Amino acid sequence: MRNKKRYAVVIDTYIYADNDYMARKMAHNIKRTIKGDHTRVIDIYEQPFAGIKTRSLGNISEPSVRETELPF
């Protein structure tokens, strides 16, 4: 590792989900599949197709199994 350089990579992607809970879950599932030391979810926005307005999710934490709010 000493001879390797460290790079920061910003990845932007769209996911399709039924609600905020599922969007958070999918974002964190993607995060776990990326190989890296400090991969994190920085922000999640609702971005309607062909729309100008966005809505930032207030809670972007990884959903726990015991979360009280159900996705339906």
C-alpha positions in Angstrom: 0.0 0.0 0.0 2.9 2.4 0.5 3.6 2.7 -3.2 0.0 3.3 -4.2 -1.6 6.7 -4.5 -4.9 7.4 -2.9 -7.8 8.9 -5.1 -11.1 10.3 -4.2 -13.9 9.3 -6.7 -17.3 10.9 -6.7 -20.0 8.7 -8.2 -23.4 10.0 -9.2 -26.2 7.5 -10.0 -30.0 7.3 -10.2 -32.0 4.6 -8.4 -35.7 4.0 -8.6 -37.5 3.2 -5.4 -41.1 3.3 -4.2 -40.4 5.5 -1.2 -37.7 7.2 0.9 -37.0 4.1 3.0 -36.3 1.9 0.0 -34.1 4.6 -1.6 -32.0 4.7 1.6 -31.8 1.0 1.7 -30.7 0.7 -2.0 -28.2 3.5 -1.6 -26.5 1.8 1.3 -26.6 -1.6 -0.4 -24.7 0.0 -3.3 -22.2 1.6 -0.9 -21.5 -1.8 0.7 -20.6 -3.3 -2.7 -17.9 -0.7 -3.4 -14.4 -1.6 -2.4 -12.8 1.2 -0.5 -11.7 2.4 2.9 -14.2 5.2 3.6 -17.1 4.8 1.2 -20.1 6.8 2.4 -23.5 8.1 1.3 -23.2 11.9 1.2 -26.7 12.9 0.2 -29.9 11.5 -1.3 -32.2 13.6 -3.4 -35.7 12.9 -4.8 -35.3 13.9 -8.5 -38.5 13.5 -10.5 -37.9 12.6 -14.1 -37.8 15.7 -16.3 -38.4 17.8 -13.3 -36.4 20.8 -12.0 -37.2 20.7 -8.3 -35.4 18.3 -6.0 -36.0 17.2 -2.5 -33.2 16.3 -0.2 -34.0 13.5 2.3 -33.7 14.6 5.8 -32.5 11.2 7.0 -29.9 9.4 4.9 -28.7 7.0 7.5 -28.7 3.3 6.7 -32.0 1.7 7.7 -31.8 -0.7 10.5 -33.7 -4.0 10.7 -35.6 -2.7 13.7 -36.6 0.6 12.2 -40.1 1.5 13.5 -41.4 3.0 10.2 -42.3 0.3 7.7 -41.9 0.9 4.0 -45.5 0.3 3.2 
